[in-house]
Amino acid sequence: MQELRWIVVTFALMMIVPAIGQESGEQQAFAGHWALEMSNGAAGWMALELNEGEWSGQLWTVGQPKTIKSLRYADGKLTFKRALRIGPPEYPGGPYTGEREMRDLEASVKGDSMRVVMEVPGGQDFVHFGKRLPPLPPRPDLSKVKFGKPIHLFNGVDLTGWKLINPKKINGWKVKDGELVNETPKKTFDAFAPYGNLRTERVFGDSKLTIEFNVPPGGNSGIYLRGAYEAQVVDRDSRMQGLQGVGAIFSRVRPTKNAGKPGGQWQSYEITLVDRHATVVLNGEKVIDNQPVIGNTNGAFQSDVTRPGPLHLQGDHTSVRYRNVFLYPVIGQTGG
């Protein structure tokens, strides 16, 4: 009889252990970095980590990263909460309106694809789609990188080769005295305005960009390589410094020094992006040296950093001027 009980217990354990292992594997499938296409078409980025059975995570859309609250795994789903507005936008492409309320979201994963659903009682559900991002590549040897001939992206005459990302927004862009000019009445640092962001019609992979910009005192704008990584465009005295200052890859990589100039003066950027690593030369001084950039920066045109993307200039912030816009595509590497 004793032997029979041991056989029963052993058999039960044999059945339970694989089930536990399977659930652990299913849960682990959520861990990693995810490029998100939000329900309104905006780009988002999410990082999820499972450590000793406890989940933690961050979600980036606009502004600073948001800690994901109340992460729970059960029955093949990962649930969490976010404080969100869900009222209709005041203008096309604008933010949702209404009071922020804590909402329940549910994520499911199939292979390298994620689906996140937020049910809206009496309305249309919010559905976000995610793609698992591959691990960050090793730091590239820039001495072996070969760049192609420069592509002159702005002809100094008209907006040929450029278009608004959202054609329903107000177009504040024009060419004036050979400069690419964005004129808006906005003076604040908040993220949204009814004016449109500008992008190249062409898309590019890894490359080096050289560009000159002139932002008024207290102004705020940004330049996005591949539509994903923003180099901050502000003056040296802006209240947005550090990770949000001139020379920074916005909220991702801090410049080693403030090499900016006062507002109203022309400044120059040389920004190199290779294998998800950025090098930034501001006004002739290297302020970021081949540093990794984990995920897209906030306000990006796209979050899938493995795809080619456009050069994207913020137009929904303050006024800004650009000139001498050249892009040098990566065409290969020398040596082994």
Residue pairs with C-beta under 8 A, 6 or more apart in sequence:
26 76
27 50
27 73
27 78
28 50
29 109
30 48
30 50
30 55
30 73
30 78
30 107
30 109
30 114
31 48
31 49
31 50
32 47
32 48
32 132
32 133
33 45
33 46
33 47
33 132
33 133
33 294
33 295
34 45
34 46
34 47
34 48
34 114
34 130
34 131
34 132
34 133
35 43
35 44
35 45
35 130
35 131
35 133
35 295
35 296
35 302
35 303
35 304
35 305
36 43
36 44
36 45
36 46
36 59
36 114
36 116
36 128
36 129
36 130
36 303
37 43
37 44
37 128
37 129
37 130
37 303
38 44
38 61
38 128
39 118
39 126
39 127
39 128
40 96
42 61
42 62
43 61
43 228
43 296
43 299
43 300
43 301
43 302
43 303
44 59
44 60
44 61
44 128
44 303
45 59
45 60
45 295
45 296
45 303
46 57
46 58
46 59
46 60
46 68
46 130
47 57
47 58
47 294
47 295
48 55
48 56
48 57
48 68
48 71
48 78
49 55
49 56
49 57
55 71
55 72
55 73
55 78
56 67
56 68
56 71
57 67
57 68
57 71
57 80
58 65
58 66
58 67
58 68
59 65
59 66
59 68
59 82
60 66
60 251
60 295
60 296
60 297
60 298
61 298
62 95
62 191
62 192
62 298
62 299
63 191
63 298
64 251
64 298
65 251
66 82
68 80
68 81
68 82
69 80
69 81
69 82
69 102
70 79
70 80
70 81
71 78
71 79
71 80
72 78
72 79
72 80
73 79
76 108
77 106
77 107
77 108
78 106
78 107
78 108
78 109
79 104
79 105
79 106
79 107
80 104
80 105
80 107
81 102
81 103
81 104
81 105
82 102
82 103
82 105
82 118
83 100
83 101
83 102
83 103
84 96
84 100
84 101
84 103
84 118
85 95
85 96
85 97
85 98
85 99
85 100
85 101
86 96
86 98
86 101
86 103
86 120
86 123
86 126
87 96
87 97
87 98
88 96
88 97
89 95
89 96
89 97
90 97
91 169
91 194
92 166
92 168
92 169
93 166
93 168
93 169
93 194
93 196
94 192
94 194
95 191
95 192
103 118
104 118
104 119
105 116
105 117
105 118
106 116
106 117
106 118
107 114
107 115
107 116
107 117
107 130
108 114
108 115
109 115
112 131
112 132
113 129
113 130
113 131
113 132
114 129
114 130
114 131
114 132
115 127
115 128
115 129
115 130
116 127
116 128
116 129
116 130
117 125
117 126
117 127
117 128
118 125
118 126
118 127
119 125
120 126
131 304
133 295
133 304
133 305
133 306
134 306
136 276
136 292
136 294
137 275
137 276
137 277
138 275
139 275
139 277
139 290
139 292
140 274
140 275
140 277
140 290
141 333
142 272
142 274
142 279
142 290
144 333
144 334
144 335
145 274
145 330
145 332
145 333
146 330
146 331
146 332
146 333
146 334
147 207
147 208
147 328
147 329
147 330
147 331
148 328
148 329
148 330
148 331
149 328
150 210
150 326
150 327
150 328
151 326
151 327
151 328
151 329
152 325
152 326
153 161
153 200
153 311
153 325
153 326
153 327
154 161
154 162
154 180
154 322
154 323
154 324
154 325
155 161
156 175
156 178
156 179
156 323
157 175
157 178
158 175
159 173
159 174
159 175
159 180
159 198
161 200
161 201
161 202
162 173
162 198
162 199
162 200
162 201
163 198
163 199
163 201
164 171
164 173
164 196
164 197
164 198
164 199
164 315
165 196
165 197
165 198
165 199
165 301
165 312
166 196
166 197
167 196
169 194
169 195
169 196
169 197
169 315
169 316
170 194
170 195
170 196
171 195
171 196
171 315
172 182
172 183
172 184
172 195
172 196
172 315
172 319
173 180
173 181
173 182
173 196
173 198
173 315
174 181
174 183
175 181
178 323
179 214
179 321
179 322
179 323
180 313
180 321
180 322
180 323
180 325
181 319
181 320
181 321
181 322
182 195
182 198
182 221
182 313
182 315
182 319
182 320
182 321
183 319
184 193
184 195
184 315
184 316
184 317
184 318
184 319
186 193
186 195
186 316
186 317
186 318
186 319
187 218
187 318
189 220
189 239
189 240
189 317
191 299
191 316
192 316
193 316
193 317
194 316
195 315
195 316
196 315
196 316
197 301
197 312
197 313
197 314
197 315
197 316
198 312
198 313
198 315
199 227
199 301
199 310
199 311
199 312
199 313
200 310
200 311
200 312
201 310
202 310
203 226
203 227
203 307
203 308
203 309
203 310
204 225
204 226
204 308
204 309
204 310
204 311
204 327
204 329
205 226
205 308
205 329
205 330
206 226
206 273
206 274
206 275
206 329
206 330
207 225
207 226
207 272
207 273
207 327
207 328
207 329
207 330
208 270
208 271
208 272
208 273
208 327
208 328
208 330
209 223
209 225
209 269
209 270
209 271
209 272
209 273
209 311
209 325
209 326
209 327
209 328
210 268
210 269
210 270
210 324
210 325
210 326
210 327
210 328
211 223
211 268
211 269
211 271
211 322
211 324
211 325
211 326
212 266
212 267
212 268
212 269
212 322
212 323
212 324
213 221
213 223
213 233
213 266
213 267
213 268
213 269
213 320
213 321
213 322
214 264
214 265
214 266
214 267
214 320
214 321
214 322
215 221
215 233
215 234
215 235
215 263
215 267
215 318
215 319
215 320
215 321
216 235
216 263
216 264
216 318
216 319
216 320
217 235
217 237
217 262
217 263
217 264
218 235
218 238
218 263
218 318
219 233
219 234
219 235
219 238
219 263
219 317
219 318
219 319
219 320
220 233
220 234
220 238
220 240
220 317
220 318
221 233
221 234
221 313
221 314
221 317
221 318
221 320
222 230
222 231
222 232
222 233
222 250
222 299
222 313
222 314
222 317
223 230
223 231
223 233
223 269
223 271
223 311
223 312
223 313
223 314
224 230
224 231
224 297
224 299
224 300
224 301
224 309
224 311
224 312
224 313
224 314
225 231
225 271
225 273
225 309
225 311
226 273
226 302
226 305
226 307
226 308
226 309
226 310
227 300
227 301
227 302
227 309
227 310
227 311
227 312
228 296
228 297
228 300
228 301
228 302
228 303
228 304
228 305
228 309
229 249
229 252
229 273
229 278
229 293
229 296
229 297
229 300
229 305
230 249
230 250
230 297
230 298
230 299
230 300
230 314
231 247
231 248
231 249
231 250
231 269
231 271
231 280
232 240
232 244
232 245
232 246
232 247
232 248
232 249
232 250
233 246
233 314
233 320
234 240
234 244
234 245
234 246
234 260
235 246
235 260
235 261
235 262
235 263
235 264
235 265
236 246
236 258
236 259
236 260
236 261
236 262
237 260
237 262
237 263
238 245
238 246
238 260
238 263
241 258
242 248
242 254
243 250
243 251
243 252
243 253
243 254
244 250
244 251
245 255
245 258
245 260
246 255
246 258
246 259
246 260
246 267
246 282
247 255
247 257
247 258
247 259
247 260
247 280
247 282
247 287
247 288
248 254
248 255
248 288
249 278
249 280
249 288
249 291
249 293
249 297
250 297
250 298
250 299
251 297
251 298
252 293
252 294
252 295
252 297
253 278
253 280
253 288
253 291
253 292
253 293
255 280
255 282
255 287
255 288
256 286
256 287
256 288
256 289
257 285
257 287
259 282
259 283
259 284
259 285
259 287
260 267
260 282
260 283
261 267
261 283
266 323
267 282
267 283
268 282
268 283
268 284
269 280
269 281
269 282
270 280
270 281
271 278
271 279
271 280
271 281
272 278
272 279
272 280
273 293
274 330
276 292
276 293
276 294
276 305
277 290
277 291
277 292
277 293
278 288
278 290
278 291
278 293
279 286
279 288
279 289
279 290
279 291
280 286
280 287
280 288
281 287
295 303
295 305
296 302
296 303
296 305
299 314
300 312
301 309
301 310
301 312
302 309
311 325
311 327
313 320
313 322
314 320
